[in-house]
Amino acid sequence: MKIGILTGGGDCPGLNAVIRAIYKRSAPHGHELLGFMNGWRGLIQDITMPLDSEHVRGLLHMGGTILRSSGDNPFHTDDGPQRVLETAERHGLDALVVIGGEGTMMGAARMWDEHGLPVVGVPKTIDNDLPGTDVTFGFNTALSVATEAIDRLHTTAESHNRVIICEVMGRTAGWIAAWAGIAGGANAFLIPERPTPIEDVADLLRARAERGRGFSVVVVGEGWDPLSRGNLFDGYREIQETDVYGYPRYGGVAHVAARALEELTGFETRVVILGHIQRGGVPTPADRVLASRFGVRAADLVHAGEFGRMVAARGEVIRSVPITDALGEVRTVPEEMFSLLDTFSG
């Protein structure tokens, strides 16, 4: 068989480990691998690279993706699907492994359902919010980076009796903020799933100061929607930028929160935005293993001719589910976890 591979959407640690695992599992069967560059754009524009033993050597610990990535999708243009099919036919593809998040999987699901392209999906996102799987690779690495940052911020915040707000990624789900905040001992949590007035955080910080805690670390997910009982954030969403695909461009909500907290409390407040640091660098051992297991299962699905499926972690088992499962409701931090965050607030 001739198997194509692409990595779409935002990069995350572990992508190269998936590519390596697919090769390791497929090569003994005599299958040939072909990489498509820059996500779906590689199929739309026919940009490829070989994936043989030389090209996959040493990939396990490498961050990023040797295939590069983009947010392009076949359905962004009217002729996109046809161009993808023409490229697949030109190269004699028998299968395409699509590694990506919700947008990338949407393209794969539609290409399978509407055009019969034989696809297998591998879910990834540091946000850990993709439905259909209990966890995605990349999350553990981002969590480790964010936790270490919060650990470090505690010492400098305490040294100067400051409030420091650490902004982490998480557009619609606060998994990184919640888990890193708990692991790093944050004093307050602001996540997209839970509307929290900034006045409540100000009350918490003042209460800490009254107990002799003149410093605090607040963790905020980038998708937190600023909320104030005193209308401190009026007009915030109206000035938010969008990217080339029309999606909100996140990043910077911590500055908005910091100004409000200084106004409400008078406490000196600083901001640290981790941004793409969470997506870069080497994957943790946990992410290397999960990515490798996903890659092996994806290769097995291709070998068995089971298309229109996505690999998924269900408990300790790697299973396959319909690729359309990735298009369901976003996995968010459940409400029952809010009481846990409250326990460690303050």
Beta strands, then each sheet from edge to edge (+ up, - down):
strand 1: 2-7
strand 2: 32-36
strand 3: 48-50
strand 4: 95-100
strand 5: 119-123
strand 6: 163-168
strand 7: 188-190
strand 8: 216-221
strand 9: 269-273
strand 10: 309-314
strand 11: 317-322
sheet 1: 3+ 2- 1- 4- 5- 10- 11+
sheet 2: 7+ 8+ 6+ 9+
end
